[in-house]
Amino acid sequence: MNVGPNVDLSALVKAYDIRGVVPDQLDEELARLFGAAFVETTGADAVVTGHDMRPSSPALAGAFARGAAGQGADVIEIGLCSTDELYFASGTLGRAGAMFTASHNPARYNGIKMCRAGAAPVGQDTGLRRIRALVESWAAGEPLPEPRSAPGSVTRRDLLGDYAAHLLSLVDVGAVRPLRIVVDAGNGMSGLTVPAVFRDVPVEIVPLYFELDGTFPHHEANPLDPANIVDLQRAVRESEADLGLAFDGDADRCFVVDERGEAVAPSAITALIATRLLADHPGSTVLHNLITSRTVPDVIREHGGTPVRTRVGHSFIKAEMTRTGAVFGGEHSAHYYFRDFWNADTGMLAALHVIAALGTQPEPMSQLVRRYQRYAASGEINSTVADQRTVITAVRELFTARPGVTADDLDGLTVTTADWWFNLRPSNTEPLLRLNVEATDTLTLNRVRDEVLAVVRR
């Protein structure tokens, strides 16, 4: 990109991370400035960095490390890793961290997920806004401040084995019955982490696309899109597997397919894991974002826990985990957060909990999760909208004029009745309005969905 006096990072710096097209929006010079700004903003004297398998990731991570070291921070590079391994490194080493990844986005994208020591989140209100302002000023020609100390060192360290051992210390998989599990790594980082973690899990793994390849030759590493789990569903059925797992590009999210090849809603997985952790930690708080199924707070209460509803997004949920002391949190997008993992999200730990739940009882996966699938849900429906604020206002006016309807603005617009609810919110990373609808039955679901979309897409 052309760094100069008119540099504008508004399209690059999102609500809780940095993400854009390489090199048009993000290049090595900007990565270096982000490294310097990260240290200047956080005051970190030590930083750990990691990166995914995208072709641009090693050079961007290296540039960030040089920027951080130039401002006096010692940098440990752990190299290829999943995002949750980077959080593990930040937590166990007590260092601030930066992970270079664009998660599930296509190959031309890259980005940075940043955290303070102990995997504490960095979002707009916890440092990202100031980081952006510093980078804009330096890119426009203002000099960087003098470092607080001599330039820091940059060293390498391999933490994959320690990461795997830590995860396995959190879930007892010793009594798991023999299971066959298909894992679709999507050419992403779980192709590295799954063999390390599952080496000591008593299951048979059928691997799909474990080769690390950030060009994603088979399908995009975004299992939230049904088109990207077709291969997994077919492989589960053909191999007569007990379970299918799909990870996104940086492997911080895990999606589940049952023995029939049917996708299991992340809300059902949230409820399943919540019951396990509430059994070990009675009376605890469990978080769920406002787009998860009503089943989730129902199940949390039924098992003696306290449900807390949150905004969407990892920086918001991690902050709420800290505030409430929650033992666990789940999102509709298959991010799962654990108190025992520095309140951070880890798809691999969620997968281990699913395996332990399935493998220590006789039912197939479809039967195990049936009790957590109580309502009809639309899934996320995306619409490209030029004037998002006007559309949301129109939807609000249409529905809130009716009796028995309530609305709130915790994150976008949520409209609720006794029989249905929907949420309409702008994407934090794309120019889209996202609609999620849930109802007591499919007929009601379809009616509400179509009525909202008629306004959104007119």
N, C-alpha and C positions, 0 to 999 in steps of 0.2 A: 504494500500500500504506500501511498505518498504521505509521509509524515511531514507536517508543516504547520503554519500558524492557524489554519482552519480545521485542524483535526477534530473530528466529532466521533465520540465513542458511544453515542446514544444507542446505536444498533448493536453494539458489541457487548456492553455491560448490561446484564439482565438483572432481575430482582435478587438472585442469589448465586450467580456465577457469571463467567465471561464466556461468550460463545459466538463464533462467527466464521465466515468463509476465509480460508487460507489460500493465498496471501492477501487477498483484497481487503479484508477487515482485520486480520491478525497476522503479523509477521514477527521475525526474530527481534527486530529492534523494539517493537512494542512489547514483546514478551520480556525483554531486558528491563524496560521501564516499569512494567508491572512488578517485576521482582524487586526493584529498588523501592517502588511505592508501597509494596506489601510490607517490607521491613520498616520503612519510615512510618507507616500507619500503625502497625501492630507493636512496634518496639521490639520485635523478636530478635534475639541474638543467636538463634539457632533455628534452622528451617530444614524440613525433609521434603524432597520432591520425588514424584513418580510420574510415569506416563503410560499411555495405552499403546496399541500396536499400529496406530495411524502413521503413514509415512512421514508426516510433518511433526510428529510428537517429540522424538528425541532432540531435534534441533531447537524446538521451542522451549522444551524443559531445560536444556542446557543454557539457553539465553537467559531464562528466568533466574537460574542459579547464579549466573555471572552478575546479573543485576543485584540479586540479594547479597552475594558475597562482597560486591563493590561497596555496599552500604554497611559492611562490618559483620554480617551474619555468617556463621559457619553453616555449610550446607551438606547434608547427607543425601546423596542420590540413590534411591533404591531401584531405579530403572523400570523395566516392564512390571506392571502390577495392575491389579484391579483397584477401583476407587476405595473399596472397603479395606483393602490391604494398606492403602495410604493412610486411612483413618486409624487403622491398627498401629501403624508406625508413629503417627502423631500422638496417639494415646499412650503407647508403651514407652516411647522415648521422651515424652513431655516436650515435643517441639511443635511449632507452627508447621503447617503443611500446604503443599500445592500439588494438585493432580492435573496433568494435562490430558484432557479427553473432551470429546463432544458427545459422550454417552451414546445415545441411540441415533444421533443425527447422521446424515449421509457422509460419505468419505471426504467430500470437499470441506467439511467443517472441522474445526478444532476449538478448544477452549480451556478454561482453567477453573477448577473448583478449589477454593481456598479455605483454610481453617486455622484457628489459633491453636496453641498447645492444648493437648487433650481432646483434639477433634472438635473444639468449639466452633460453631459456624461463623462465617463471614458473609453477611448479606448487606443490603443497602443501608440498613440502620446500624450495622455493627462493623463498619469500616469500608465497605465496597464503594460507597459514595465518595469518600475522601480519596480512596485509591484512584478512582476515575479522574477526579479533579487534578490530582498530582500528575498523572500520566498526561492528561491534556495540556497542562502547563509546560511540562518538560518537553513534550513533543513539539510544542509551539516555540521552543527556544529558550525557555527559562532554565538556568543552571540547576543541576541536582544539588541538594545540600551536602555539606561536608559530612562524611561518615562519622559516627560516634566513636569509632575505633579503627584500627588497622583493617585492611580487607580481610574477610573471612576465608576459611579454607573450604574446598570442595572435595568430598571423599565419597567413595562408593560403599554400599553395604547390601547384602542379600538378606531379606527378612521373610522370604516365602515360607520356609520351614517353621519359623516362629509363629507366623500368622496362622498356619494350618493347625499347629498344636494348640494355640489359644482357642480357636473355634471349637475344636474337639473337646476342650476342657469344659465347655459350657453346655454341651448336650450329650447325654448318655446314649450312645448308639450300640452299646455292647450286646443288648438283648434283641436287636432287630432281627426278624426272621429273614430268610433269603428273599431278596427282591431283585428284579431286573428293572433298571432305570435307564431310559433314553435321555441323554443330555445334548441339547443343541446349543453349542457355544457361539454360533453365528459368526465364526472367525474372530470373535472378540476375546477379551482377557480371561474369561472362564476356561478357555482352552489351556491356559497356564495354571490357573488356580484349582480347578476341579481335580486334575490328577494328583496334586499335592495334598488336598484335603481328603479326597475319597480313597486314597491309598490305604487308610486305616479304618474305612467304613465297610462293614461286611455285606456289600452289595455288588451286583454285576452291573457295570456301566457299559451301555451301548453308545459310543460317541458319534456325534454329528458335527462336522465343520470345526474341529479343534485346532486347525492350522491358524496361527495368528496372521491375519491379513486385513489391514485397515482399508482395503478397497472393497471389501465385502462382496466377493465374487458369487456367492450363492443367494443371499438375501440380505436386506438391511438388518442390522442387529437391534431391531425394535419389536420385541414380541407383543407389544400392545396392539400392533396392527395384525389382524387375523391372517393376512396374507403371509406373514413371516413365520407362522407356526405350522403351516400346512405340512412341511417336510417332517416336523416333529410328530404331528398327529398321525401321519401315515406310518412312520417308523415305530411308534408305540403299538399300533394295531398289528403291523406285520411281524414284529418281534414278540408279540404277546407279552408286552412289558406291564409291570405293575404301576408305572408312573412315568411321566415325562416332565423334564425341567428345561426351561429356556431362559437364558440370561441375555441381558442387553450388552452393548458394546464394552462398557467398563465394568460390567458384572456386579453393579451395586443393586440391581433388581433381579428378581427371580419370578418366573411365571410357571404355572403348574398345569399339566394336562393329566386327566385321569386315565384309567386302564382302557377306556373305550375310545380314547383319543379326543375327548371333549375338554375344552378349556374350563378351568376352575376359576371363578371370579376371585380377584385379589381380596375382596371383602370377606369371602369365605375363609381364605387363608389367614386373614387378620383375626377373625373370630376363632379359628382353630388354634393358632399360636397363643392367643389371649387366654384361652381356657387352660393351656399347659402352664403358662407362667403364673396365672392366678392360683393354680393348684399349689405351686411352689412358694408363692408370695401372696397369701390370702389378704383380701381387702385392698389391694393395690390399685393405683390409678392406671388406666390404659387410655392412650390417645387414639383418636381416629379423625381423619380430616373430614370436612363437611360433605365430601362426595362419596364416602363409603356408604354401604347399605345400612339401612335402619337395623338390619340384623345385628350389626356389630355392637352398638350400645345395648341392644336387647340382651345379647349373650353375655356381655361384660357384667351387666346388672344381675343376670341369672346366676352367675358364678361368683357373686359377692364383691365384684370390683366397682370402681367408680369411673364411668366414661367421661372423657373431656373432649369436646369438639374443637377442631383447630382449622386454621387456614391451610391451603395447599402449599407445599414447598418445604424442602429440607431445612433451610435455615430457620423458618418459623417453627417447625415441629421440634427441632433440637432445642431451641430456646424454651419452648413450652415443656419439653421433657425435663430440662433443668429446673424450671420454675416449680413444677408440680411433683417432681420426684417420680414420675411415671415409670413403671417397670417395662413398658412396651408401647409402641405406637405403630399404626399401619395406615397406608394411603391406598387409594383406589388404583394408583399407577404401579403398585407392587413394590413400593419402597417400604421396608420394615425396619423399625428402629428399636434398639435394645439398650436398656440401662447398663447391662453388663458389657456393652461394647461402646462405652463412652457416649451413650445416647445417639450413636451414629447409625446409619442405615447400612445393612449388609444382606445382600441376597443369599450369600452362602450360608449364613447362620439360619436364615429362614428356611432354606432347603433342608438343612440338617434337622430342624424341628419337624418339618413335614415328614421326613423319612422316619424319624423316631416315632411320630404319632401313628403313621401307617404300619410300620414294621413291628410294633409291639401289641397289635390287636389283629384279629382275623379278617376283618371286613376289607373289601376292595376300596380304592380311593373314592369312587363315586358314591358309595354308601356312607363312608366316613364324613364326607363334606355335605351330604344331603341335608343334615340338620341345620346347616348354616346358610342355606339357600331358600329363603322364605318369601321373597318378593320378586316381582318382575322388574327387570332393569334394562335400560336402553343401551348401556355402555356410552362411551364418549362420542358425541356427534359434533364434528367440526364444520364451521361455516366461515368463509372469508367475507368480512364485513368492513366496509370503508369507514363508516361512522359508528363505532361500537357504542359510545355513550348514548347516542340518540336511540339506538335500537334497544338497549337495555332499559332505558326510561320508558319506551313504548310498551315493552313487555310488562314492566312493573305496573304501569297504569291499567293495562288490560286486566291483570289478574287480581290486583289488590282491591279493586272496586267490588269484588264479590264477597259474600258472607263466608265466614269460617276460614279465611285465607290470611296467613301471616307472611311477612317478608323480613329478611335481614340482609345486611351488607358486609358480613364478616369477610367474604371473599367473593367478589362479583355480587350477583343477586341470587338469593335462595328464597323460593316461594314454597310454602308448606301448608298442607291440609291434613286431615286425619287419614285420608286414603292415598295420598300421593305427595311427592315433593319434586322440585327440579332446581338445579343450579345452572346459571348462565354466567360465565366468567371469561374475561379476556385471557388468552395464553400469555405466560410470562416470557416465552421464547419465540413465538411465531405470531403473525398478524391474523389471528383467528379468534372467533368466539367459540367456546366449548360448552356444549349442552349435555347435562346428565339428568335423566329422569328415572324415578322409581315409583312403583305403584303396587297396590295389593293384588292386581290382576292385569293380564296382558291387554285386555280391552281398554281399561282405564289408562294404562301406560301409553298405548298408541294414540288415544284421543288427546292427552295432554301434550305428548311429543309433537304431534302434527299441528296443534294449535300454536305452540311456541315457535316452531319452525316457519309457520306461515308469516309470522311477524319478522323473524330474523332474516328470512330469505326473500322478502317481497321486493 
